[in-house]
């Protein structure tokens, strides 16, 4: 009897150690690899996306993590690489990610990176004759139209600019029937801004009844816009539509102020509905109208914005899409049987790809997002305008 009392605590301790060891083993890391521009003129986009991804991961992990296919708990770990908005660098980054145990990648920032990068992915899933990279990519920022159709492994959570500007110009025409002409300004060497002016704004404005009376072009790294604004001034257009990112948008707006160019209305590029524009030229941007798929107008959007700010980032049209992506990935991981084990990485990637391809709709920060067969999103959006140093909702076309 005396010996049994001595042995019992050791047995209990061993049993407790076994439970603890089992508990640790049942919790695994689910690696999600972010990448985008964290240097150069558009570095703020990558910085914001990384902050939002980390905020979303913390939010998910504090809420219990993700339930894996074998019953284990997964805790999300985010990495983030700088591709410098350079296509060769982006492809190199993706190949490096593909060699790790990350189960999915989120990025890139720039359309001129996304387009060739999607081209190195396997085009048709399951094609044994195609040795392309088999890695699911879920893009939050690169917004040039139609890119997801390049590969079955590519998905995007970006708004449909063609629809957004079609509705915007029609709304402007209905609200301001006295306005007749549009002059365009375009950041010609950047894939997104070039595409949006030539294939979207320049098409949608005439459809709404406006006459396009000219255009000026500049480059992403330009700092002098005197010639372009002189051309703009000669046109005397009612509306100036600027298809450019925050840095050059502010440069042009400041030059317009210097040359006293005062159109009756300003329209901006989706990507410029950001904090960077207000920090760079709030006074000159006053009144500019931009369609955007994010504004902190719902409880969920406010939570995302607040938690992202705590990580040093700003939630905007692009970075908020990364929050939505993280929540979608949580759901897909839980429903597709991902186990996040070292020997199931490629199997897990295929499960995530198939899960994303099967989605018909997801829940976004502004409402329900429809998913297309080509891996694109149809997102709810609002029109915002710069007002008193902030972005304020001007109109909700969905209401």
Protein Blocks (a to p, Z undefined) as FASTA:
>chain_A
ZZmmmmmmmmmmmmmmmmmmmmmmmpccddddddddfedjklmmmmmmmmmmmmmmmmmm
mnnpaadfkopacddddddddehlpaklmmmmmmmmmmmmbfbdcddfblklmmmmmmmp
cfbghiakbccdcdddddfklmcghklmmpmkbccdddcfklmmmmmmmmmmmmmmmbmb
dcddddfkbmklmmmmmmmmmmmmmmnopacfbdcdddfkbcbfklmmmmmmmnopabdc
ddddfklmmmmmmmmmmnopacfbdcddfklmcfklmmmommlmgoiacddfbdcfbfkl
mmmmmmmmmnopacdfklmmmmmmmmmmmmmmmmnopaoiaklmmmmmmmmmmmmmmpmb
dcdfkbccdddfkopacddddddddeehiacdfbdfkZZ
